[in-house]
Amino acid sequence: MNHDAYPTLRVSREDGIARVTLDNPPVNVLNVALMADLRHLLTALKSDGSLRVIVFDSANPEFFIAHVDMSLIDTPDAFDKLAVDLPDGVNVFQGLGELLRHQPQVTIVKLAGMARGGGAEFVTAADMTFAAIGRAGIGQIEALMGIVPGGGGTQYLAGRVGRNRALEAVLGADLYDAETAERYGWVNRAVPADELDDLVDSLARNIAALPEGVIAAAKRAIVPEDLSEGLLREHDAWAGQFARPEAERLIRGGLAHGAQTLDGERDLEGLLRGLPV
């Protein structure tokens, strides 16, 4: 596909499989550009009957999606253009997750770096995730910024790991390694890093080669849960916290101390925990 159409993505196709590599330097923050490209791509692929599987990975070996762009604290209207065609009852961040959750193709994340906040929400919205041992990390760190997940994370995570572990992840705000994420049910499987590519590629090819109609039938039988009420509750909780001055102070403090830089993101939890409350 033409890279000019999706500047933050590298997209290739082969035998019913689309491979989508996220490429939004330096750390793949989920900013307006990346979110718009992902939404436009998923919408364009939705009606493509020849496509059966979409595999997501990252051009950055350390970061899948770092988190939502924290600098949006200064440009709160930046996402307004993405809100124009949203379904009722979801915000722009939830809209991306819901688009991914209801994609007719099978969606697979190859997680070989870190996915925090909005990045973790994207991972959890996909049909399947396979995580590289020793390299992958996933966490809902929003509490360290004085907020809660607002892009579907509370709902997707509770469905995957249960209420008690979802509360642990949201309020503990830690980064979970691949093995722990597998044990909790957050990802499908933790695999040795040097086996990740082969495992996901083999699975994607096997699914893409299934007889006509099997994927659609499976997706009709195993449907995504209706989370409409929960997403409304989540948005209200997120918006209420985001409006508090403490959240603005913590987000600005994180940016001032190196968030969204390579060095700062390598231990973002430690950086944010070091800020005065």
Summary of the structure (lengths in Angstrom):
residues: 277
radius of gyration: 17.7
end to end distance: 46.6
largest distance: 57.6
contacts: 928
relative contact order: 0.14
helix: 49%
strand: 17%
